[in-house]
Amino acid sequence: MFNLSGKIDQQTVEALLAIKKEADILNISFFVVGAFARDIILQHCYGRNPRRMTRDIDVGINVANWEQFDKLISALILTGKFSRTKEPQRYLFSNYIPIDIVPFGAIAGEQVKIDWPPEHKIFMSIFGFKEAFENSIMIRLHSDPELDVKVPTLPSLAIMKLISWKEKYPDRAKDAEDLLFIMQQYEHAGNFDRLYTNEPDLLKEESFDNQLASIRLLGRDMAMIAGKDTAKEIRAILDAETQSSQNLIINMIRERQMFKRNFDTINLQLEKLKQGFIEASERKL
């Protein structure tokens, strides 16, 4: 277990301690997702600093129905530390830290999406949440008092970022940026030795280009944890974005003046992600 005690700001720790306390009482499991999960793994665990920092906290809670969800929200509001906003999933901790609380699990049904009551007019896909939760790792964010939270692995997070980008395009360019950051930093997130020890053939095929080999490895790791429906969705997105559309690459390149210089490089990296994903998917059949 990574021990990040002392690395996470106190208000974030207090917010998650409050959520964990009420969730434990109601026997509701949860995990941290989104950009904060990215920061926990890449920045705090492996020292890879993202260009875009966040104070937002995204939490996925595993519930069977809206009654369970409402019980947790009511308990959080009663603490006096959480307040509602106009967005159904967003709350404020101490009127300062935005926290998105998204239900997943049996509540979603076969369509793998939720529609927020009471109007049921706001829909949200939760493709990838189940796999991400099942493959999450426990990380200690604080020692006294103890705060251990589940966080998705980088392959799980990459799946969630890719699907979120597609579902909400063109409003989620930051998800594309986060996906690129995960791709380009994957070798430094505990995978460098793995390439040389466990994947020498892959490394050789990529002419010992560590970054391309690690991106292809990321694609394989994503495929190994993706369920059938999620894998189908991921494959469809990667096919479209490497064959006809350039929207994902455009969103990945933040600096427009750097577009021509970076396009071919990022296009190749996306192709390697897709290649790795296809390779592992075919092995699972």
KEVEXKE-160378 format. One record per residue (C-alpha): x, y, z; residue number from 1; residue in three letters. Coordinates in steps of 0.5 Angstrom, whole numbers, plus 2048, in hexadecimal, padded with zeros to 3 digits. Example, Ala and Ser with C-alpha at 12.3 -4.5 7.8 and 13.67 -1.06 7.14 Angstrom:
! residues 2
> east|north|up|doba|marlo
> 819|7F7|810|1|Ala
> 81B|7FE|80E|2|Ser
//
This chain:
! residues 285
> east|north|up|doba|marlo
> 800|800|800|1|Met
> 802|807|7FE|2|Phe
> 803|80B|804|3|Asn
> 801|813|802|4|Leu
> 800|815|809|5|Ser
> 803|81D|809|6|Gly
> 802|81E|802|7|Lys
> 7FB|81F|801|8|Ile
> 7F8|826|804|9|Asp
> 7F4|826|80A|10|Gln
> 7ED|828|807|11|Gln
> 7ED|822|802|12|Thr
> 7EF|81D|808|13|Val
> 7E9|820|80C|14|Glu
> 7E4|820|806|15|Ala
> 7E6|818|805|16|Leu
> 7E6|816|80C|17|Leu
> 7DF|819|80D|18|Ala
> 7DD|815|807|19|Ile
> 7E0|80F|809|20|Lys
> 7DD|810|810|21|Lys
> 7D6|810|80D|22|Glu
> 7D7|80B|808|23|Ala
> 7DA|806|80D|24|Asp
> 7D4|807|811|25|Ile
> 7CF|805|80C|26|Leu
> 7D3|800|809|27|Asn
> 7D4|803|802|28|Ile
> 7DB|802|7FF|29|Ser
> 7DE|808|7FB|30|Phe
> 7E4|80A|7F7|31|Phe
> 7E8|810|7F5|32|Val
> 7E8|811|7ED|33|Val
> 7E9|817|7E8|34|Gly
> 7EF|81C|7E8|35|Ala
> 7F0|81B|7F0|36|Phe
> 7F1|814|7EF|37|Ala
> 7F6|816|7E9|38|Arg
> 7FA|81A|7EE|39|Asp
> 7FA|815|7F3|40|Ile
> 7FD|810|7EF|41|Ile
> 802|814|7EA|42|Leu
> 804|81A|7EE|43|Gln
> 804|817|7F5|44|His
> 806|810|7F4|45|Cys
> 80A|811|7EE|46|Tyr
> 80C|818|7EE|47|Gly
> 80A|81A|7E7|48|Arg
> 807|820|7E8|49|Asn
> 801|822|7E3|50|Pro
> 800|829|7E0|51|Arg
> 7F9|82A|7E2|52|Arg
> 7F8|829|7EA|53|Met
> 7F1|828|7ED|54|Thr
> 7EE|829|7F3|55|Arg
> 7E8|826|7F1|56|Asp
> 7E6|81F|7F4|57|Ile
> 7E2|81A|7F0|58|Asp
> 7DF|814|7F4|59|Val
> 7DC|80E|7F2|60|Gly
> 7D7|80A|7F7|61|Ile
> 7D5|803|7F6|62|Asn
> 7CD|803|7F7|63|Val
> 7C7|7FF|7F5|64|Ala
> 7C2|804|7F4|65|Asn
> 7C1|80C|7F5|66|Trp
> 7BE|80A|7FC|67|Glu
> 7C5|808|7FF|68|Gln
> 7C8|80E|7FB|69|Phe
> 7C3|813|7FE|70|Asp
> 7C5|810|805|71|Lys
> 7CC|812|804|72|Leu
> 7CB|819|802|73|Ile
> 7C6|81A|807|74|Ser
> 7CB|818|80C|75|Ala
> 7D1|81C|809|76|Leu
> 7CC|822|809|77|Ile
> 7CA|821|810|78|Leu
> 7D2|822|812|79|Thr
> 7D1|829|811|80|Gly
> 7D8|829|80C|81|Lys
> 7D4|827|806|82|Phe
> 7D0|82B|802|83|Ser
> 7CC|82A|7FB|84|Arg
> 7CD|82E|7F4|85|Thr
> 7C9|82F|7EE|86|Lys
> 7CC|829|7EB|87|Glu
> 7C9|822|7EE|88|Pro
> 7D0|81E|7EF|89|Gln
> 7D4|824|7F2|90|Arg
> 7D4|826|7F9|91|Tyr
> 7D9|82B|7FD|92|Leu
> 7DD|829|803|93|Phe
> 7DE|82F|807|94|Ser
> 7DB|834|802|95|Asn
> 7E2|833|7FE|96|Tyr
> 7E4|82C|7FB|97|Ile
> 7DF|82A|7F6|98|Pro
> 7DE|822|7F7|99|Ile
> 7DA|81E|7F1|100|Asp
> 7D6|818|7F4|101|Ile
> 7D4|813|7EF|102|Val
> 7D1|80D|7F0|103|Pro
> 7D2|806|7EC|104|Phe
> 7D1|7FF|7ED|105|Gly
> 7CA|7FC|7ED|106|Ala
> 7C7|803|7ED|107|Ile
> 7C9|803|7E5|108|Ala
> 7C5|7FD|7E3|109|Gly
> 7C7|7FA|7DC|110|Glu
> 7C8|800|7D8|111|Gln
> 7CE|802|7DD|112|Val
> 7CB|809|7DE|113|Lys
> 7C8|80D|7E3|114|Ile
> 7C2|812|7E2|115|Asp
> 7C2|817|7E8|116|Trp
> 7BB|818|7EC|117|Pro
> 7B6|81B|7EC|118|Pro
> 7B6|81D|7E5|119|Glu
> 7BA|818|7E2|120|His
> 7BC|81C|7DD|121|Lys
> 7C4|81D|7DE|122|Ile
> 7C7|816|7DC|123|Phe
> 7CE|814|7DE|124|Met
> 7D2|80E|7DB|125|Ser
> 7D6|80A|7E0|126|Ile
> 7D9|805|7DB|127|Phe
> 7E0|803|7DE|128|Gly
> 7DE|804|7E5|129|Phe
> 7DD|7FD|7E7|130|Lys
> 7E3|7FB|7E4|131|Glu
> 7E7|801|7E7|132|Ala
> 7E4|7FF|7EE|133|Phe
> 7E6|7F8|7EE|134|Glu
> 7ED|7F9|7EC|135|Asn
> 7EE|7FF|7F1|136|Ser
> 7F4|7FF|7F6|137|Ile
> 7F4|802|7FD|138|Met
> 7F8|808|7FE|139|Ile
> 7F9|80B|805|140|Arg
> 7F8|812|805|141|Leu
> 7F9|814|80C|142|His
> 7FB|810|812|143|Ser
> 7F8|814|818|144|Asp
> 7F3|813|818|145|Pro
> 7F3|80D|813|146|Glu
> 7F0|80E|80C|147|Leu
> 7F1|809|807|148|Asp
> 7ED|80A|800|149|Val
> 7EC|806|7FA|150|Lys
> 7EF|809|7F4|151|Val
> 7EF|806|7EC|152|Pro
> 7F5|803|7E9|153|Thr
> 7F8|807|7E3|154|Leu
> 7F5|803|7DE|155|Pro
> 7EE|803|7E1|156|Ser
> 7EF|80B|7E2|157|Leu
> 7F1|80B|7DA|158|Ala
> 7EA|807|7D9|159|Ile
> 7E6|80C|7DD|160|Met
> 7E9|812|7DA|161|Lys
> 7E8|810|7D2|162|Leu
> 7E1|80E|7D3|163|Ile
> 7E0|814|7D7|164|Ser
> 7E3|818|7D1|165|Trp
> 7DF|815|7CC|166|Lys
> 7D8|815|7D0|167|Glu
> 7D9|81D|7D1|168|Lys
> 7DD|81F|7CB|169|Tyr
> 7DE|825|7CA|170|Pro
> 7DD|827|7D1|171|Asp
> 7E3|823|7D4|172|Arg
> 7E9|824|7D1|173|Ala
> 7ED|824|7D8|174|Lys
> 7EB|81C|7D8|175|Asp
> 7EF|81C|7D1|176|Ala
> 7F5|81F|7D4|177|Glu
> 7F5|81B|7DA|178|Asp
> 7F5|815|7D6|179|Leu
> 7FB|817|7D2|180|Leu
> 7FE|819|7D9|181|Phe
> 7FD|811|7DB|182|Ile
> 7FF|80F|7D4|183|Met
> 806|813|7D4|184|Gln
> 807|811|7DC|185|Gln
> 805|80A|7DC|186|Tyr
> 80D|808|7DC|187|Glu
> 80E|80C|7E2|188|His
> 809|809|7E6|189|Ala
> 80C|802|7E8|190|Gly
> 80C|800|7E1|191|Asn
> 813|801|7DF|192|Phe
> 816|7FB|7E2|193|Asp
> 810|7F7|7E0|194|Arg
> 812|7F8|7D9|195|Leu
> 819|7F6|7D9|196|Tyr
> 817|7F0|7DE|197|Thr
> 811|7ED|7DB|198|Asn
> 810|7F1|7D4|199|Glu
> 816|7F0|7D1|200|Pro
> 813|7EE|7CA|201|Asp
> 80E|7F4|7CA|202|Leu
> 814|7F9|7CC|203|Leu
> 818|7F6|7C6|204|Lys
> 812|7F6|7C1|205|Glu
> 812|7FE|7C3|206|Glu
> 81A|7FF|7C2|207|Ser
> 81B|800|7C9|208|Phe
> 817|806|7C9|209|Asp
> 814|806|7D0|210|Asn
> 80F|80A|7CF|211|Gln
> 80B|807|7C9|212|Leu
> 80C|800|7CD|213|Ala
> 809|803|7D3|214|Ser
> 803|806|7CF|215|Ile
> 802|7FF|7CC|216|Arg
> 803|7FC|7D3|217|Leu
> 7FD|801|7D5|218|Leu
> 7F9|7FF|7D0|219|Gly
> 7FA|7F7|7D1|220|Arg
> 7F8|7F9|7D9|221|Asp
> 7F2|7FC|7D7|222|Met
> 7EF|7F7|7D3|223|Ala
> 7F1|7F2|7D8|224|Met
> 7EC|7F5|7DD|225|Ile
> 7E7|7F7|7D9|226|Ala
> 7E0|7F3|7D9|227|Gly
> 7DD|7F1|7D2|228|Lys
> 7D9|7F8|7D1|229|Asp
> 7DE|7FC|7D4|230|Thr
> 7E3|7F9|7CF|231|Ala
> 7DF|7FA|7C9|232|Lys
> 7DE|801|7CB|233|Glu
> 7E5|803|7CC|234|Ile
> 7E7|7FF|7C5|235|Arg
> 7E1|803|7C1|236|Ala
> 7E4|80A|7C4|237|Ile
> 7EB|808|7C2|238|Leu
> 7E9|806|7BB|239|Asp
> 7E6|80C|7BA|240|Ala
> 7EB|811|7BD|241|Glu
> 7F1|80D|7B9|242|Thr
> 7ED|80C|7B2|243|Gln
> 7E9|812|7B1|244|Ser
> 7E8|817|7B7|245|Ser
> 7EE|81B|7B9|246|Gln
> 7E9|81E|7BF|247|Asn
> 7ED|81A|7C5|248|Leu
> 7F4|81C|7C2|249|Ile
> 7F2|824|7C1|250|Ile
> 7EF|824|7C9|251|Asn
> 7F6|820|7CB|252|Met
> 7FA|826|7C8|253|Ile
> 7F9|82C|7CD|254|Arg
> 7FD|831|7C9|255|Glu
> 7FA|832|7C2|256|Arg
> 801|835|7C0|257|Gln
> 804|82E|7C1|258|Met
> 7FF|82A|7BD|259|Phe
> 803|829|7B7|260|Lys
> 809|827|7BB|261|Arg
> 805|822|7C0|262|Asn
> 800|81F|7BB|263|Phe
> 804|81A|7B8|264|Asp
> 807|818|7BF|265|Thr
> 801|817|7C3|266|Ile
> 7FD|814|7BD|267|Asn
> 802|80E|7BD|268|Leu
> 802|80E|7C5|269|Gln
> 7FA|80D|7C4|270|Leu
> 7FB|808|7BF|271|Glu
> 800|804|7C4|272|Lys
> 7FA|804|7C9|273|Leu
> 7F5|801|7C4|274|Lys
> 7FA|7FC|7C2|275|Gln
> 7FC|7FA|7C9|276|Gly
> 7F4|7FA|7CA|277|Phe
> 7F3|7F6|7C4|278|Ile
> 7F8|7F1|7C6|279|Glu
> 7F6|7EF|7CD|280|Ala
> 7EF|7EF|7CB|281|Ser
> 7F0|7EA|7C6|282|Glu
> 7F4|7E6|7CB|283|Arg
> 7ED|7E6|7D0|284|Lys
> 7E9|7E3|7CA|285|Leu
//
